[in-house]
Amino acid sequence: MPCSHSLNHSKIPNHNQIRSFSSIKIVPFKKKHIQFGWNLTQEENWITTVDELQDLLKFDPKGNFILECDGTARAMIFSTKYKEFTFIGNFIVEKEFRHKGLGRLLFSYAMNSLRSRRVKTIMLDSVPEAVPFYSSFGFKEICRSLRFNGKLPTLINPKPKNMHQITPDILESIINFDEQIFGSSRKILLKEIYNRNPSTCFYQTQNGQISSYIMVERRDGYFKIGPWIVSQNEPHPEDLLLYCIAHDQKSFNTSKISNISNISNTSNTFTSYVNIKLGVLERNTRAVNLLQKMGFKISFYAIRMIFGQSYPIMKNFNGIFAQAGPDRG
Ligand SMILES: CC(C)(COP(=O)(O)OP(=O)(O)OC[C@H]1O[C@@H](n2cnc3c(N)ncnc32)[C@H](O)[C@@H]1OP(=O)(O)O)[C@@H](O)C(=O)NCCC(=O)NCCS
């Protein structure tokens, strides 16, 4: 598969509008495209950040493409290839250029590129309207992929004994623990998330072994949770979520008050709440029940779809309490 690909008209689907462009080119997504790509995500009201796009570019530089019409970028697609499986995400065609066949062209190109890299399993989170589009490529529905919004108190409880802040020397063990449950190594991605948010990354232990961990990113107006990975040995994963948020508030000052959505003053205890966002598969009933018990509400859902071999990935979903992102699992 060549790195840059000019498509001659014999390879272009028989779509009248697509033939109106004198040149269509698919090129590797490079750093210079980040602003264009991020703008596309903002137009869709996605919560993707520039850092996240940069992380994916670094993790798998061969998996991301830009489609240019007559020399101008009009669409993008990302794929994140782990050893055992791959995620596709950030697939967007500029609004004015939709329904001309460009999406199908770019998606086919990305699928062919993954096939040539011997990828056997591909997953993605599809907006409900796009399910027939992906089904036509052979993707099958697994379950709903839920986006939860919630509020958590910033009360600082005494730190539970089995709770620890992730430090650089424990990070390698966290990465190994993640691999056992996630099903593949995502070392580079986790390191990047940790390096940006060292004060909001925590783990729990049971009998001296890591039993869960969480990485949290403070953003403008909310906290984004993920990854949050929990083994079956951990009876109280909710402690981790509650504590990492409360802990972060210790360093909170009034200039950062925009993160606080609601402040109440009861029984002389000054309690504030922060907005939380996370994504989890509906089939992880333990996580879903826990979040609903904590008052989280579903704000949106996508459909998790899979192409190719599904075993042994399917069994691992129960440990993923929050995805790192819909574009990377
Ligand atoms: C999905 C998307 C990339 C498809 O790009 P495109 O260039 O319009 O795709 P094509 O022209 O090749 O095919 C369009 C077909 O895909 C289907 N489709 C796919 N996704 C769709 C969506 N989100 N909304 C409506 N139709 C969609 C329709 O059946 C459509 O057929 P039509 O043109 O006859 O109406 C584009 O709609 C888009 O950028 N959507 C917003 C971002 C998004 O939802 N991305 C996918 C996340 S899973």
The ligand as a MOL file (V3000), in Angstrom:
LIG
                    3D

  0  0  0     0  0            999 V3000
M  V30 BEGIN CTAB
M  V30 COUNTS 48 50 0 0 0
M  V30 BEGIN ATOM
M  V30 1 C -20.0040 9.2280 8.4300 0
M  V30 2 C -19.4270 10.1410 7.3680 0
M  V30 3 C -17.9020 10.1430 7.5190 0
M  V30 4 C -19.7790 9.5770 5.9940 0
M  V30 5 O -19.1650 10.4000 5.0190 0
M  V30 6 P -19.8110 10.6600 3.5670 0
M  V30 7 O -18.7710 11.2380 2.7070 0
M  V30 8 O -21.0920 11.3910 3.6940 0
M  V30 9 O -20.0900 9.1500 3.1600 0
M  V30 10 P -20.5680 8.6220 1.7370 0
M  V30 11 O -21.0440 9.7430 0.8870 0
M  V30 12 O -19.5340 7.7490 1.1930 0
M  V30 13 O -21.7620 7.7190 2.1630 0
M  V30 14 C -22.8620 8.3350 2.7540 0
M  V30 15 C -23.7910 7.2770 3.2210 0
M  V30 16 O -23.3780 6.7920 4.4720 0
M  V30 17 C -24.5200 6.6820 5.3430 0
M  V30 18 N -24.1210 7.3980 6.5720 0
M  V30 19 C -23.0200 7.1030 7.2120 0
M  V30 20 N -22.9310 7.8240 8.3240 0
M  V30 21 C -23.9510 8.6250 8.3840 0
M  V30 22 C -24.3550 9.6190 9.2970 0
M  V30 23 N -23.6520 9.9120 10.4040 0
M  V30 24 N -25.4740 10.2830 9.0330 0
M  V30 25 C -26.1830 9.9930 7.9450 0
M  V30 26 N -25.8140 9.0640 7.0530 0
M  V30 27 C -24.7130 8.3820 7.2630 0
M  V30 28 C -25.7180 7.1830 4.5960 0
M  V30 29 O -26.4360 6.0420 4.2330 0
M  V30 30 C -25.1690 7.8770 3.3920 0
M  V30 31 O -25.8910 7.5960 2.2470 0
M  V30 32 P -26.4560 8.8020 1.3210 0
M  V30 33 O -25.2970 9.6260 0.8380 0
M  V30 34 O -27.1360 8.0750 0.2180 0
M  V30 35 O -27.3980 9.5710 2.1830 0
M  V30 36 C -20.0120 11.5560 7.4670 0
M  V30 37 O -21.4250 11.4550 7.4940 0
M  V30 38 C -19.5770 12.3260 8.6930 0
M  V30 39 O -18.5020 12.9000 8.7310 0
M  V30 40 N -20.4190 12.3190 9.7360 0
M  V30 41 C -20.1540 13.0540 10.9630 0
M  V30 42 C -19.1160 12.3560 11.8050 0
M  V30 43 C -19.5330 10.9380 12.0810 0
M  V30 44 O -20.6600 10.6620 12.4840 0
M  V30 45 N -18.5790 10.0280 11.8400 0
M  V30 46 C -18.8120 8.6390 12.0280 0
M  V30 47 C -18.7250 8.3150 13.4480 0
M  V30 48 S -18.9960 6.6250 13.7000 0
M  V30 END ATOM
M  V30 BEGIN BOND
M  V30 1 1 1 2
M  V30 2 1 2 3
M  V30 3 1 2 4
M  V30 4 1 2 36
M  V30 5 1 4 5
M  V30 6 1 5 6
M  V30 7 2 6 7
M  V30 8 1 6 8
M  V30 9 1 6 9
M  V30 10 1 9 10
M  V30 11 2 10 11
M  V30 12 1 10 12
M  V30 13 1 10 13
M  V30 14 1 13 14
M  V30 15 1 14 15
M  V30 16 1 15 16
M  V30 17 1 15 30
M  V30 18 1 16 17
M  V30 19 1 17 18
M  V30 20 1 17 28
M  V30 21 1 18 19
M  V30 22 1 18 27
M  V30 23 2 19 20
M  V30 24 1 20 21
M  V30 25 1 21 22
M  V30 26 2 21 27
M  V30 27 1 22 23
M  V30 28 2 22 24
M  V30 29 1 24 25
M  V30 30 2 25 26
M  V30 31 1 26 27
M  V30 32 1 28 29
M  V30 33 1 28 30
M  V30 34 1 30 31
M  V30 35 1 31 32
M  V30 36 2 32 33
M  V30 37 1 32 34
M  V30 38 1 32 35
M  V30 39 1 36 37
M  V30 40 1 36 38
M  V30 41 2 38 39
M  V30 42 1 38 40
M  V30 43 1 40 41
M  V30 44 1 41 42
M  V30 45 1 42 43
M  V30 46 2 43 44
M  V30 47 1 43 45
M  V30 48 1 45 46
M  V30 49 1 46 47
M  V30 50 1 47 48
M  V30 END BOND
M  V30 END CTAB
M  END
